[in-house]
C-alpha cells in the first residue's frame, strides 16, 4: 500500500514540555496507521533515537521553522504530495497559512501538501471570539482539530462555521498515573501530618507563579504545617521562584523540584498531595489536571480556557474577577484574586470527592480509549483527501 508522507510541525518531540509531549504521542499513533509515513520537524533540542519516526530539528532562534520547512519537506516527502500537521496554537502559524512577504511565499502559498492543524485553544479574543490574526491563521488550514469542547466552540464561533469543528482530547496513561502509597514520598519531602499541596507548572509567562505564591502565603497563615511541592522546569526564567519564596516568607513551606521524573515517579508525587492547583492564565489541555485526577487527587483550576473541559467538580473552579488583553493576538486573559484561590483550596480540602470518583472523571482520557479514535481520525482524513 502506498504511504502518504505526513510531517508534523511543532515543539521538538524529544523534549519534555507539554506541546512536545503531545506532538510525540500523536506522531506515535500516526506511525501505527497503515498508509502513513511519519516525520517531525521540531523546534529546539536534538533528535532522539528512541522515537520511531524521521526527525528534523531547527533552533529556537529561527522562530517557527519558516526558513526550514521547504527544504525539510523536499527531503522527507521524496517528491510526493502529502500532509503537514501542526501541533501549535494559531499565534505561531500565520506565516504557514498566510505567507505574505515570506522569501518562499509562492511555495508556501501553493504547497505540495495539505494543511492539518491540532490547535490548543487556551483563550478567546474580544467578544468571546478569536482575534482577527488567529482566525486568519486557522482559516488557511484544510483540516482543523480542536483539543476539546472549549476549543471546538471557540473556533466554530470565530469562523462562523455551520458545523462544529471536530475535537479529540489528548490522552493519559492511566496505568502509569494511578493512586499510589504516598507514605514514602511524603517522608522524603519532609511532610509530617500536615497538608501537602502540589503545583506543577513550567516557568513561563502564562503560568502565573505570582498568583501561586500569593495563594500559598494566604494558606500558610490558615493551615498549620502546610507544605507545597512545586514541580517546574526552571527556578529563574520568566519568574524567579527564589525571590518569590523569600518575598513571601515561604522558605519553610515551598519544596521546589527541578528534577526530571518518569510518569510513574510523578504519580507518587501526585498521590502524596492532598490537593493540587494550577493557577495558569489559560490551558489548551492541562496535563497536571488530568494526571492529578488520575491519581485520585483533586485539582483546583481557573474557570477559563480548555482546562475547564477536564473538571467535573465545579467546587474546584475559581472564577476570574476581571479580564485583560495580552499579545498582538489580543488574547483575553483572566485576572484572579488570590483570596478566591485560597478559599477554593480550603473548600475542596474540607469537602473532597472520593478518590474513585476523581479518577473515574478522567477515565475517558485513557489512551486505551482514545487511541482507536485517533487512528480513525487519521484514516478518515486519508479517505477524504
N, C-alpha and C positions, 0 to 999 in steps of 0.2 A: 504494500500500500504506500502510495506517495505521501511523504511527510511535509506538512506546511511549516515553514520556519516561523517561530514566534519568539520575538526578542522582548524581554521585559526591561523596562527602564525605571530606575528608582534608586534608593539608597543601597549601597553595596550589600548584597545578601549575606556576606561573610561577617558583617559587623553585628553588634548586639542591640542596636536601637530598635524601636517599635516598628518603623517602616521597613527596616532591613529584615526584621523577623517576618513581617507579613509578606514581603516580596519573596523571601526564601521559601516559605511554606506554600505559597500559591504556585511558585515555579516548580516546586517538588511535585505538587499534584499534577501540573501540566505534563510533567515528564512521564506520568503513568497513563496519559491519554493517547490512544493509538491515533496516528495521523498528525502528531505534533513533534517538531524538533525544536528543542528549547535552548535559548541563550539568554544572557542577562548582561546589560550594560549598567554598572553600578557606580554610584558616586562615592568616592573616598575609599581608603583602605586598599587591600590587595586581594586577589582571587584566593579561593580555598580549594584544596584537592579533595575535601570532604563532601563537596556538593556535586550532584550528578548531572550538571548541565554546563554548557560552554559559558565562560565568564570573561568579560572585558571590564576594565575599571578606568576611571578618569579622576583627576584630583579635584578636591572641593573648590580650589581656586578657579576652576574652569566653569563655575556656575552650575548649570543643569545639563551639561552634555551637548549643548548646541553645536559646538565645533567638532564633536566626536561621532555623532550619530550616523552621518552618511558613510564615513569610512568603515565604521564597525558594521553597519548593515550590509554593505557591499561585501565585506569579508565573510560575515556569518551566513547570509542568505544564499551565497553561491549563485547569484544572478536570478534567483527565483522571487516571485512576489509572495507576500506573507502578511504578518501581523506584528505591530509594535504595541505592547500593552504597558501602560504606565501605572505605577504604584505611588502616585504623588497627589497632593492637593492641587487645585487649579492654579494657585498663585505661582507655581513653578513651571507652568505648561502653556502659557500664552504664546510663546515663541513656537511651540510644537504645532499648535492648531492654527495659528495666525502669524506666519513667519515674515511679516512685512519688515523690510530693511535688513534681513539676515543675509550674510555673504552667500549662502547657498539657498536663497529664497525660493528659486524655481524648483529645486529638487524637493524641498520641504513642502512646497505647495502642491506638487503633483508627485507624491512619493509612490514607490513600488510596494506599499504595504497599507493595510487597513489600520485605523487607529482605534484601539480599545483602551478604555480607562477605568481603573478601580479607584474611586475618589473618596478619601476620608474627609467628609464634610464635618468640620468642628464648630462652625459658626455661620450665621447669616450676615448679610449686609443690612443697609437701611430698609425699613418696611418689611422685614421678615423674608427678604429675598437676597440672593447672592448679588454682589456688586456687578457693575457693567463689565469689568475686566474678567471676573471669574466666570460670568455667563459666556463671554466670548471664547474663553479657553475651552469650556466644556462643549459648546455648540459645534466645535470643529471635529468632534470625535464621531466615528461610525457606530460605536457601541459603548454604552455607558452603564457602569455598575456601581451602585452605592453600597456602603457598609451595612446600613440598617434603615429602619423606617424614617428616622430623622433626616438622613442624607437623601433618601429617595423623595420624601415630601418636599424638601428644600429645593432640590434640583428640578423636580417636576413643576413646582410652583414658579420658580425663577424663569424657566424656559417656556412656560405656558404650554406644557405638553398635554395632549389629550389622554394619553395613557401614562400611568405611573412608571417611573424608572425602576428597573429591576434592582433588587438588593440581595446580597448574600453576606451574612456576617462572617467575620474571621473566627477561627476556632481555638480551642484549648485542649490539651491532652489531659483528660480527666483522670487518667491513671497516674500521671505524674503529680498533678495538682489535686490532692485529696487530703482530708484531715489526718494529721499525724500526732503522735505522742509528743507533747511540747515541753515536757519537764526538762530534758537535757538542754534544749535550745534556750529556754528561759534562764536556766542556771548559767549557761555560757555567756549570756548577755548581762548577767548580774541582776536579774529581776527576781525579787522575792515574791511575796504575796500580793504586791500592788498591781495596778493595772499597767499593761503594756499596749501601747498603740503603735501602729505602723504607718509610715508614709513612704510610698515607692514612686519616685518621680525622677526623671532626668533633670539636669541643671540647665534649663533653658528659659527663655522669656515667658513662654506660655504656661509653664509650671510655676504656680505662684508660691514660691518658698517663703516670701514675706508674709503672706496670709497664713501659711502653715505655722510659722514661728509665733505669730500673733496669737493664733489659736492655742498653741502649746502653752504659751505664757499664761493665758487665762485659765486653762485647765490645770496647770501646775499649782495654782492657788486654791483650786477646788478639790483636787483629787490627791490625797496623801500618797506618797511613794510612787508617783507617776513616772514611767519611763517611756520614751518614744524612740523606736527603731526607724532610722531614716536611711533608706536604701537609695543611692544615687550614683551617678557616673563620674562626677567631678565635685570637689569641695569648693572650687573657686572658678566659676566661669561667668555666667550671667549674674548669679547670686554668689556671694561669699558666705558660705554656711558657717564658717568660723566666726565671722563678725556678727552674724545673726545670733549665734549661740551666746556670744559674750554680751551683746547689747540687750538681750532679753534675760540674761542671768540663768541660762539653762544648761550650764556645763554638767551638772549632776543629773540631768534629765535626758538629754539627747545622746543617742548612740548612732554615730554616723558610720555607715557601712559602704565602703567603696570597692569591695571585693566582687569578683565575678563568681556567680553561683550557678550551678545546674538547676534545671527546673525542679528536680526532686529536693535539692537543698533549699530552694526558695519556698517549697511547700512546708518545710519545717518551720521556717521563719514566720510565714503567714499564720500557720497553726498556733504558733506561740503567742500571737497577738490576740487581745480581747476584741479589737476593732481596728480597722484601717480607715484612713480618709485620704481623699485625692482632691486637693484644692487647686485644680487647674482652671484655666480660663476657657476651656472647651476641648472636648475629646472627639475624635472621629470614631474611635472604638473604645479604648481604655482597658489595656491588659490588666493593670493592677486591680480593677474592679472584678473582672471575671476570675482571675486567679485567686483573689481573696475569697470570693463567694464559693468557688470550687473547693476550697479548703474549709468551708463551713464558717468563715469569719465575715461579719458584716462590713460593708464599705460605705462610708458617708461621702457623698459627691454633690457637686453643684447641680441645680435644676436647670441645666443648659447644655446644649450640644448632644452629640451622638451617644455619650456615656449614659444618658438618661434611658435609652433603649434597654440597657442591661440591668436596671434596678427595678424590681417589682415592689419592694418595701418602701412606700412613699415617705416613711419616717426618716429614711436615710438621705433624703434630698434637702438641700439648702437653697432657698430662693435668693436671687440677686436683689440688691437694693437699688441698683441703677445700671446703666449700660454706657459704654463709651466706644468710639470707633478707633480702629487700630490698622496701621499699614496702609499702603496705597490701594489695597483691595477693599478698604472700608469694612473690615471685619468687625462686627459688633461683638464686643467682649463684656462679660458681666463684671460688675463691681459688687463685692461682698462685704458684709460686716463680720469680723472675726467672732463677735459675741454670738452671732447666729450659728456659726460653725461649732463653737464650744457647746452651745445648748443642744445642737443636734447630736453631737457625740455623747453627751450625758444622757439624752433621751433614749438613744439606741442601747447604750450600756445598761440602762435601768429596765428596758423592756425589749430584750432581744428575742428574735425569732429562734426556732430550733436550728441546730446545725444541719439537720437533714433537709429542712425546708430551704435554707440558703443554698445548699449545694444543688438541690433539685431545680432551683430557679434558673440555673445556667446549664442544665444538663443538655439542652438543645444545642449548645455550642460545642459539645464534644466532637472532636474530629471524626469519630466513628460515624456520627450522624451527618455531619456536614460534608465530608469528603465526597460521597456519591452525588450530592447536589452540585458541588463544584465541577466534578467530572462531567455531569450532564450539561452544565452551562458551557463548558469548553466545546463539547461535542455538538451542541445546538448551534454554536457560533460557526463551526466548520460547515455545517449543513446549510445554514442561512447564507453564508458568504461564499 
